[in-house]
C-alpha cells in the first residue's frame, strides 16, 4: 500500500483524480467560452457541426497539455 518513499498509494490516486478532474473542468470552461464567442459573431449556428469541431479541437489541445504537465508533476521523485 505504500510506495518506496512511504507515501500512501491512495494519496497518489487522489492526486491523479484531482488532476484529471481539474483538466476536464478547465477544458469544458475554455471550450464553452470559445464556443460562446464564435456563436456571438455568427461563425456558425448553435446546431452546426462547428460546436463539435470546437470542442474536439480544444480537447486535443488540453489532452496534450495534460500529458505534458503530468510528466512533470508525477515524476518518480514526488
For each residue, the residues with C-beta under 8 A, 3 or more apart:
1: 8 9 10
2: 6 7 8 9
3: 6 7 8 9 12
4:
5:
6: 2 3
7: 2 3 11 12
8: 1 2 3 11 12
9: 1 2 3 12 13
10: 1 13 14
11: 7 8 14 15
12: 3 7 8 9 15 16 74
13: 9 10 16 17
14: 10 11 17 18
15: 11 12 18 19 74
16: 12 13 19 20 74
17: 13 14 20 21
18: 14 15 21 22
19: 15 16 22 23 66 70 73 74
20: 16 17 23 24 66
21: 17 18 24 25
22: 18 19 25 26
23: 19 20 26 27 62 65 66
24: 20 21 27 28
25: 21 22 28 29
26: 22 23 29 30 62
27: 23 24 30 31 58 59 62
28: 24 25 31 32
29: 25 26 32 33
30: 26 27 33 34 58 62
31: 27 28 34 35 54 55 58 59
32: 28 29 35 36
33: 29 30 36 37
34: 30 31 37 38 54 58
35: 31 32 38 39 51 54 55
36: 32 33 39 40
37: 33 34 40 41
38: 34 35 41 43 44 50 54
39: 35 36 42 43 44 45 46 51
40: 36 37
41: 37 38
42: 39 45
43: 38 39 50
44: 38 39 48 49 50 51
45: 39 42 48 50
46: 39 51
47:
48: 44 45 51
49: 44 52 53
50: 38 43 44 45 53 54
51: 35 39 44 46 48 54 55
52: 49 55 56
53: 49 50 56 57
54: 31 34 35 38 50 51 57 58
55: 31 35 51 52 58 59
56: 52 53 59 60
57: 53 54 60 61
58: 27 30 31 34 54 55 61 62
59: 27 31 55 56 62 63
60: 56 57 63 64
61: 57 58 64 65
62: 23 26 27 30 58 59 65 66
63: 59 60 66 67
64: 60 61 67 68
65: 23 61 62 68 69
66: 19 20 23 62 63 69 70
67: 63 64 70 71
68: 64 65 71 72
69: 65 66 72 73
70: 19 66 67 73 74
71: 67 68 74 75
72: 68 69 75
73: 19 69 70 78
74: 12 15 16 19 70 71 78
75: 71 72 78
76:
77:
78: 73 74 75
